[in-house]
């Protein structure tokens, strides 16, 4: 069973995994919203099924939510079962964006209680570099009565109210996965307000990677341990712009053996919905 990362070679040796293609373009352009589906049709890992960030891995935006609210767990499970999910079946997710969208899917499946879930290290590029077979066209849903139930881990998620209470407690570490210029508030291409949550530290999600693959476990552990200091992984909360790229940081920690951190799923785009919530800019945490 793989529960964090899986290599191309390990994937190729598996018997009957459920492979989910999570390619997506995070953009405000309407045309970009279908870019992942077009890429899937042009070529994907044989047998893979496509999952869309907005349609499958998120629910509808509300006046109080961020840009990618968590999906309804029952609806997500029904979609996954229609693609072949069953209890105990290994799930492998991939994308072509440094695991940003695959990690979101990885987090969601674990949130549902499906532990046998891993991200393909290196994603689509690694598959092609290994001369992996390519399939084109779409894929039809599978009608299945497979046994798979929801066991939502409510402790994995931190709410905005809970986070606000944590800000005065130095025992907790809030890690923001966005680019440094967005964290500082120099620019903000996606949200109407720039800056970051006071007390947060910036750890760009792509710093976990080299040439599209996650750094070796020992290097990841060393880097994250420096950031954590005396804190335990359970005292870490991850965030980003909308709860997507933050999952890469959490995946990196888990792959490094630092298990138990949590996600502020609403992230910056939810935080700024309430003007009473504090905002910081610049390098100061």
C-alpha positions in Angstrom: 0.0 0.0 0.0 1.3 3.4 -1.0 0.0 6.4 1.0 2.2 9.4 0.1 4.3 9.1 -3.1 4.7 6.4 -5.7 7.3 6.2 -8.5 6.5 5.4 -12.2 8.2 2.0 -11.8 6.1 1.2 -8.7 2.9 2.2 -10.5 3.7 0.0 -13.4 4.1 -3.0 -11.1 0.7 -2.5 -9.5 -2.2 -4.8 -10.2 -5.4 -2.9 -11.0 -4.8 0.6 -9.4 -7.4 3.4 -9.8 -5.5 6.1 -11.6 -6.8 9.7 -11.5 -5.6 12.4 -13.8 -5.9 15.7 -12.0 -4.4 18.2 -14.6 -5.8 21.7 -14.3 -4.9 25.3 -15.0 -5.4 27.6 -12.0 -6.5 30.8 -13.8 -9.2 33.3 -14.0 -9.6 32.7 -17.8 -12.8 30.7 -18.6 -11.0 28.9 -21.4 -8.4 27.6 -19.0 -11.0 25.8 -16.9 -11.2 23.0 -19.5 -7.5 22.8 -20.2 -7.0 19.8 -18.0 -9.8 17.8 -19.7 -8.4 18.7 -23.1 -4.9 17.5 -22.1 -6.5 14.3 -20.8 -8.2 13.6 -24.1 -4.9 14.3 -25.9 -3.0 11.8 -23.9 -3.1 10.1 -20.5 -1.9 7.1 -18.5 -3.8 4.1 -19.8 -6.9 3.4 -17.7 -6.8 6.8 -16.0 -10.0 8.7 -15.1 -10.2 12.5 -15.1 -11.0 14.5 -12.0 -11.7 18.3 -12.3 -10.6 20.6 -9.6 -13.7 22.8 -9.7 -16.3 20.2 -10.6 -15.1 17.2 -8.6 -12.6 18.4 -5.9 -14.6 21.5 -4.8 -18.1 22.6 -4.1 -19.8 25.8 -5.2 -18.4 29.1 -4.0 -20.6 30.9 -1.4 -20.4 34.5 -0.1 -18.4 33.2 2.9 -16.2 30.6 1.3 -12.9 30.6 -0.4 -12.4 29.9 -4.1 -12.3 26.1 -3.7 -14.6 25.0 -0.8 -14.3 21.4 0.2 -16.7 19.1 -1.8 -19.6 17.4 -0.3 -18.1 14.1 0.9 -21.1 12.0 -0.2 -21.1 13.4 -3.7 -17.3 13.0 -4.0 -17.5 9.4 -2.9 -20.3 8.7 -5.4 -18.2 10.2 -8.2 -15.1 8.1 -7.2 -17.2 4.9 -6.9 -18.5 5.6 -10.4 -14.9 5.6 -11.6 -14.1 2.4 -9.8 -13.1 3.2 -6.2 -13.6 0.4 -3.8 -12.3 -0.2 -0.3 -8.7 -1.3 -0.3 -8.0 -0.4 -3.9 -4.8 1.6 -4.5 -5.5 5.0 -5.8 -2.7 6.9 -7.7 -3.1 10.6 -8.7 -1.0 12.7 -11.0 -0.9 16.1 -12.7 1.6 18.2 -14.6 1.8 21.1 -12.1 4.2 20.0 -9.4 1.6 17.8 -7.7 -0.6 20.8 -6.8 -3.9 19.3 -8.0 -3.0 15.7 -7.4 -2.1 16.6 -3.8 -5.5 18.1 -3.4 -7.1 14.9 -4.5 -4.7 12.9 -2.3 -5.8 15.0 0.7 -9.4 14.6 -0.1 -9.3 10.8 -0.4 -7.5 10.6 2.9 -10.1 13.0 4.4 -12.7 10.5 3.2 -10.8 7.7 5.0 -9.2 6.0 1.9 -5.7 5.5 3.1 -4.5 3.7 0.0 -3.8 6.9 -1.9 -0.6 8.2 -3.4 0.7 10.8 -5.8 2.8 9.9 -8.8 6.2 11.4 -8.1 7.1 13.6 -11.1 3.6 13.4 -12.5 2.8 13.2 -16.2 6.3 14.4 -17.1 7.9 11.5 -15.3 5.5 9.0 -17.0 6.5 10.3 -20.4 10.2 10.4 -19.5 10.0 6.7 -18.6 8.4 6.0 -22.0 5.1 5.0 -20.4 2.3 4.0 -22.6 -0.2 6.8 -23.6 -3.9 6.5 -24.2 -6.0 9.1 -25.9 -9.7 10.0 -25.8 -12.2 10.2 -23.0 -13.2 7.5 -20.5 -16.7 6.2 -19.7 -17.9 6.0 -16.1 -18.0 2.6 -14.5 -21.3 1.6 -12.9 -20.3 -0.1 -9.7 -21.8 -1.3 -6.4 -18.4 -1.5 -4.9 -18.2 -1.1 -1.1 -16.6 2.2 -0.2 -17.9 4.3 2.7 -17.3 7.8 3.9 -15.3 8.1 7.2 -14.6 11.8 7.1 -11.7 12.9 9.3 -13.1 16.2 10.7 -9.9 16.7 12.7 -7.9 17.1 9.5 -9.5 20.5 8.8 -9.1 23.8 10.7 -11.9 26.4 10.4 -11.3 30.1 10.1 -12.7 30.7 13.6 -10.4 28.0 15.0 -7.4 29.5 13.2 -8.1 32.9 14.6 -8.0 31.5 18.1 -4.7 29.8 17.3 -3.0 33.0 16.2 -2.1 34.0 19.8 -0.7 30.5 20.6 3.0 30.3 19.7 2.8 26.5 19.9 1.1 26.5 16.5 2.8 27.1 13.2 0.8 28.4 10.2 2.5 27.7 6.9 1.5 29.5 3.8 2.4 27.8 0.5 1.9 30.7 -1.8 4.7 32.5 -3.8 6.7 35.0 -1.7 5.4 38.0 -3.6 1.8 37.0 -2.9 2.6 36.3 0.7 4.2 39.7 1.1 1.2 41.3 -0.6 3.3 42.8 -3.5 0.9 41.3 -6.0 -2.3 39.3 -5.9 -3.5 37.9 -9.2 -6.4 35.8 -7.9 -7.9 37.4 -4.8 -9.2 40.9 -4.2 -7.1 41.5 -1.1 -3.3 41.0 -0.8 -1.2 39.9 2.1 -1.2 37.1 4.6 -2.6 35.9 7.9 -0.6 37.5 10.8 1.8 35.0 12.3 2.1 32.8 9.2 5.4 31.8 7.7 6.0 31.4 4.0 7.0 28.0 2.5 6.6 27.9 -1.2 5.1 24.5 -2.2 7.5 24.1 -5.1 10.5 24.2 -2.8 9.7 20.6 -2.0 10.5 19.7 -5.6 13.5 19.5 -7.9 13.0 18.9 -11.6 9.4 18.2 -10.9 10.0 15.4 -8.4 9.8 15.5 -4.6 13.2 15.8 -2.9 14.5 12.7 -1.1 12.8 11.9 2.2 15.8 12.7 4.3 16.2 16.2 2.7 12.5 16.9 3.1 12.6 15.9 6.7 15.7 18.0 7.4 14.2 21.1 5.8 10.8 20.8 7.5 12.3 20.0 10.8 14.2 23.3 10.6 11.0 25.1 10.0 9.1 23.3 12.8 11.8 23.8 15.4 10.5 22.3 18.6 7.0 22.0 17.4 5.4 18.6 16.5 3.8 18.0 13.1 0.4 18.0 14.9 1.0 21.7 15.7 1.3 22.7 12.1 -1.5 24.1 9.9 -1.1 24.5 6.2 -2.8 27.1 4.0 -2.4 28.8 0.6 -4.7 30.8 -1.6 -7.7 28.4 -1.7 -6.6 25.1 0.0 -5.0 23.5 -3.1 -1.2 24.0 -3.1 -1.1 23.8 0.7 -1.7 20.1 0.2 1.7 19.8 -1.5 3.4 21.0 1.7 1.4 18.6 3.8 2.2 15.7 1.4 5.9 16.6 1.6 5.8 16.5 5.4 3.9 13.1 5.3 6.4 11.7 2.8 9.2 12.8 5.2 7.6 10.9 8.0 6.3 14.0 9.7 2.7 13.0 10.1 -0.3 14.7 11.6 -0.4 18.3 10.3 -3.7 19.9 9.3 -5.2 22.0 6.6 -7.0 25.4 6.7 -9.0 24.5 3.7 -10.6 27.9 3.1 -7.2 29.5 3.1 -6.5 33.1 2.1 -9.5 33.5 -0.2 -11.8 32.6 2.7 -9.9 34.5 5.3 -10.4 37.8 3.5 -14.1 37.4 3.2 -14.5 38.8 6.7 -13.0 42.3 6.9 -12.7 41.9 10.7 -10.0 39.3 10.3 -6.5 40.7 10.6 -4.2 41.0 7.6 -0.4 41.5 7.4 1.8 42.5 4.6 5.6 42.5 3.9 8.0 39.9 5.2 6.9 40.2 8.8 4.9 37.3 10.1 
